[in-house]
Amino acid sequence: MTQHSDSPDNIPIWRSKALQRLRALLVLAAIPAGNATAVDATLAPTGTLRAAYIVANVAQARHDAVTGTFTGVAADITRELGRTANVSVTIMPLPTAASVLEAVQNGSADIGFVAPNRDRSGVLFSQTYMLVQQSALVRTDSPLVSVKDLDRPGRTIGVNTDDTVGVWLQQHLKFARVRATSDYTMQEPFRWLRDGTVDAFAGGRQRLASRASNDPQLRMLPDNLFGVAQSIAVPSNRPERLTLINTALDAMRESGFLADSVKRSGIDGLAVAPADMPKP
């Protein structure tokens, strides 16, 4: 497991009034409690904010193996939370959503970036801060021209195990069936597409496009199935941490921090979630 720590002193200061108000809220909460402040105990009990994300989900974050640097919206949010609370941060890329949630539940991560799912017990989910558009890859010679063509009798749609789009397709497909693979390297999915095992392979636009960019046999459908909500998970016994994070996300949306982070990420198919979006 790769980890990377950033000191708040190395993070550019976001000088918006909204985030200044958030910092003031955290300062008011920072009442001494033993060897740690109340904020430390709430957000980062170890003194370092430990954040986990799904390594294959480039819409959340990307890791430069050479420099050790993490970029992307999840990384930006983590650093801003750490900066405003005056704690260092550690970012941990994990293989699946299940492993991220397990890390949050067992205390090896303080927060986890995942899609909210009410069926996942042991955690609480923050408000939705971002939407990630889902589409599908097909063979270049496929007759499919739209995601509307996917749900037809006899068709099979591939997905990655534990990927939210798979759950969505299972709930919405009337005729086509879903086939799942745990291979996030995309070797098996691409083989399925080429040999006709599946008619399409569904997932996040950016993740699929980046993996298939140099493959002339594959193309991305031009439209989207839906936008996957992105939220932050905390342990179910830490509602005060959830309150703090939701307050922070409100401030980041109001200030334009989230919009700037999404734009800077350069990821196709990302959008800031509206403030009035129903809570998970």
C-alpha positions in Angstrom: 0.0 0.0 0.0 1.4 3.4 -1.1 1.1 6.3 1.3 2.1 9.9 1.0 2.1 12.7 3.6 1.8 16.4 3.0 2.3 19.1 5.6 -0.3 21.9 5.6 2.5 24.4 5.2 3.1 23.1 1.7 -0.5 23.6 0.6 -1.5 26.8 -1.2 -3.8 28.9 1.0 -7.4 29.2 -0.3 -8.3 32.7 0.8 -12.0 32.7 0.3 -14.4 34.1 2.9 -16.3 30.8 3.0 -13.1 28.8 3.9 -12.0 31.5 6.4 -15.4 30.9 8.1 -14.7 27.2 8.1 -11.3 27.8 9.7 -12.9 29.9 12.3 -15.3 27.1 13.1 -12.5 24.7 13.5 -10.6 27.1 15.7 -13.6 27.4 18.0 -13.8 23.6 18.2 -10.1 23.3 19.0 -10.6 23.2 22.8 -7.7 21.4 24.6 -8.5 17.8 25.4 -5.5 16.0 26.9 -2.6 15.9 24.4 -4.8 16.7 21.4 -7.3 19.4 20.5 -11.0 18.7 19.9 -10.5 19.1 16.2 -7.6 16.5 16.2 -9.8 14.1 18.1 -12.7 14.6 15.8 -11.1 14.7 12.4 -7.6 13.1 12.9 -7.3 11.3 16.2 -3.7 10.3 15.4 -2.7 13.9 14.6 -2.6 13.0 10.9 -5.7 13.0 8.6 -5.6 9.6 6.9 -7.6 9.5 3.7 -8.3 6.4 1.5 -9.5 6.4 -2.1 -9.9 3.8 -4.9 -6.7 3.6 -6.8 -8.4 2.7 -10.1 -10.8 5.6 -9.9 -8.8 8.4 -11.5 -11.9 10.7 -11.1 -11.0 10.7 -7.4 -7.2 11.0 -7.5 -4.1 10.1 -9.4 -0.7 9.1 -8.0 2.6 9.9 -9.6 4.8 7.0 -8.8 8.0 8.9 -9.6 7.3 12.0 -7.4 4.9 10.4 -5.0 2.5 13.2 -5.5 -1.3 12.8 -5.5 -3.5 15.1 -7.6 -7.3 15.2 -8.1 -10.4 16.3 -6.3 -10.1 13.8 -3.4 -6.5 14.8 -2.9 -7.4 18.5 -2.9 -10.3 18.0 -0.4 -8.0 16.0 1.9 -5.3 18.6 1.9 -7.8 21.5 2.5 -9.3 19.6 5.4 -5.9 19.1 6.8 -4.9 22.7 6.2 -7.9 24.2 7.9 -7.6 21.8 10.9 -3.8 22.3 11.0 -2.9 18.7 10.7 -0.7 16.8 8.2 -2.4 14.3 5.8 -1.7 10.9 4.4 -3.4 9.7 1.2 -3.8 5.9 0.7 -4.7 4.3 -2.6 -6.6 1.1 -2.1 -7.8 -1.5 -4.7 -11.6 -1.4 -4.3 -14.5 0.5 -2.6 -14.8 -2.4 -0.2 -11.2 -2.0 0.9 -11.7 1.7 1.4 -14.7 1.1 3.5 -13.0 -1.6 5.5 -10.1 0.8 6.2 -12.6 3.4 7.5 -14.4 0.8 9.6 -11.3 -0.6 11.2 -9.7 2.8 11.9 -6.7 2.6 9.6 -8.3 5.5 7.6 -10.2 8.5 9.1 -12.1 9.2 5.9 -12.7 7.3 2.6 -13.7 8.6 -0.8 -16.4 6.3 -2.3 -19.8 6.4 -3.9 -22.5 6.4 -1.1 -24.5 3.2 -0.7 -27.2 2.8 1.9 -26.6 -0.9 2.0 -23.1 -0.5 3.2 -23.2 -0.7 7.0 -20.6 0.5 9.6 -20.1 3.9 7.9 -21.8 7.2 7.5 -21.7 9.1 4.2 -21.3 12.8 3.7 -23.3 14.9 1.3 -22.5 14.3 -2.4 -19.7 16.7 -3.5 -19.2 15.5 -7.1 -20.8 13.5 -9.9 -18.8 11.1 -12.1 -20.4 10.4 -15.5 -20.6 6.7 -16.5 -20.6 5.5 -20.1 -19.4 2.4 -21.9 -16.7 1.1 -24.3 -17.6 -0.9 -27.3 -15.7 -2.4 -30.3 -15.0 0.1 -33.1 -17.1 -2.0 -35.4 -20.0 -2.4 -32.9 -23.4 -1.3 -34.1 -24.1 0.4 -30.8 -24.0 4.2 -31.1 -25.6 5.3 -27.7 -26.0 4.0 -24.2 -29.7 3.7 -25.1 -28.7 0.8 -27.3 -27.3 -1.3 -24.5 -30.5 -2.7 -23.0 -31.5 -5.2 -25.7 -32.3 -9.0 -25.5 -29.2 -11.1 -25.8 -26.7 -8.4 -25.0 -24.1 -8.6 -22.2 -22.6 -5.6 -20.4 -19.3 -6.0 -18.6 -18.5 -4.2 -15.4 -15.9 -4.3 -12.7 -16.8 -6.1 -9.5 -17.8 -3.6 -6.7 -18.2 -0.8 -9.2 -21.3 1.3 -8.6 -22.3 1.2 -12.3 -22.8 -2.5 -12.0 -25.3 -2.1 -9.2 -27.1 0.6 -11.3 -27.3 -1.6 -14.4 -28.6 -4.5 -12.4 -31.4 -2.2 -11.2 -32.2 -0.6 -14.5 -31.6 -3.2 -17.3 -34.7 -5.0 -18.4 -33.3 -7.2 -21.2 -29.4 -7.2 -21.2 -27.4 -9.0 -18.5 -24.4 -7.9 -16.5 -21.1 -9.8 -16.3 -18.6 -8.7 -13.7 -14.8 -9.1 -13.4 -12.4 -8.2 -10.6 -9.7 -7.2 -13.1 -9.2 -3.5 -12.8 -6.2 -3.6 -15.0 -8.7 -3.9 -17.9 -6.9 -6.8 -19.5 -9.8 -9.2 -19.1 -12.5 -6.6 -20.0 -10.7 -5.7 -23.2 -10.3 -9.3 -24.1 -14.0 -9.8 -23.5 -14.8 -6.9 -25.8 -12.5 -8.1 -28.6 -13.8 -11.7 -28.5 -17.4 -10.8 -28.2 -17.9 -12.1 -24.6 -19.5 -8.7 -23.8 -21.1 -6.2 -26.1 -20.0 -3.3 -24.1 -18.0 -2.5 -20.9 -19.4 0.1 -18.6 -17.6 2.4 -16.1 -16.4 5.9 -15.5 -15.7 7.9 -18.7 -12.2 9.0 -17.8 -11.1 5.6 -16.5 -12.3 3.8 -19.5 -11.1 6.4 -22.0 -7.6 6.6 -20.5 -7.2 2.8 -20.6 -8.5 2.4 -24.1 -6.8 5.6 -25.6 -4.2 3.6 -27.6 -6.5 0.8 -28.7 -7.9 1.3 -32.2 -10.3 -1.6 -31.7 -12.3 0.2 -29.0 -14.3 3.4 -28.8 -16.3 5.2 -26.1 -20.0 5.8 -26.6 -20.7 9.6 -26.8 -23.4 9.8 -24.1 -23.7 8.8 -20.5 -25.7 6.3 -18.4 -25.8 8.5 -15.2 -23.6 10.4 -12.8 -22.2 8.4 -9.9 -22.4 10.4 -6.6 -19.1 10.8 -4.8 -19.1 11.2 -1.0 -16.8 10.8 2.0 -17.3 7.9 4.4 -16.6 8.1 8.1 -17.1 5.4 10.8 -20.7 5.1 12.0 -19.6 6.0 15.5 -18.2 9.3 14.4 -21.2 11.5 13.6 -19.3 14.6 14.8 -16.7 13.9 12.1 -19.4 13.7 9.5 -20.8 17.1 10.7 -17.4 18.7 10.4 -16.9 17.3 6.9 -20.3 18.4 5.7 -19.6 21.9 6.9 -16.3 21.9 5.1 -17.9 20.7 1.8 -20.6 23.4 2.0 -17.8 26.0 2.4 -15.8 24.4 -0.5 -18.8 24.5 -2.8 -19.8 28.1 -1.8 -16.2 29.4 -2.3 -15.7 27.8 -5.7 -13.0 25.5 -4.3 -14.8 22.4 -5.6 -15.4 23.9 -9.0 -11.8 24.9 -9.3 -10.6 21.5 -8.2 -12.8 19.7 -10.8 -11.6 22.0 -13.6 -7.9 21.6 -12.6 -8.2 17.8 -12.5 -8.7 17.7 -16.3 -10.9 14.6 -15.9 -13.7 14.1 -18.4 -17.2 13.8 -17.1 -16.8 15.4 -13.6 -19.3 17.9 -12.2 -19.8 19.6 -8.8 -22.9 18.2 -7.2 -25.6 20.8 -6.5 -26.0 22.0 -3.0 -29.7 20.9 -2.8 -28.9 17.3 -3.9 -30.6 14.8 -1.5 -28.3 13.5 1.2 -27.2 9.8 0.8 
